[in-house]
Amino acid sequence: MGKKKKSIRGTVTINLEDYNMLFNEADSTLELRDELLRAATELEIFLSFLCTRIDILPFVEKYNLQAKSSTIMLEDGKAKIKFRNNYNI
C-alpha cells in the first residue's frame, strides 16, 4: 500500500476567474471518468464474447503482467476489469 497523504490545513486565495476554471475542470474530469467506466464496461462485454469463441486466458495473463493501471479477471466466462486505483465497474 502507498503512503497516506498528510492533510494540510490552511486557506488559499485565488481570483474568481481561476476558481470558475478550476470548478469547470472538476466537472469535466467527472464526465471523463464516467466515459472511461462506460468504455471499460463495453470492453468487458467484448472480452466476455471472445471467451466464448477462443481461449484468451494466455493473452489476458500476458496483459496483466504488463499493465500498470488495470487487471483483467476472467470468472465463469465473464471478463471483469479491475482498476488499480479502485474504480470498479
SULHU-V692638 format. One record per pair of residues at least 24 apart in sequence whose C-alpha atoms are under 7 Angstrom apart, sorted by the first residue. I is the first residue (numbers start at 0). J is the second residue. Records with the same first field share a line. If there is no record, write none. Layout:
I = J, J
//
This chain:
36 = 88
39 = 80
40 = 88
43 = 78, 79, 80
46 = 78
47 = 76, 77, 78
50 = 76
//
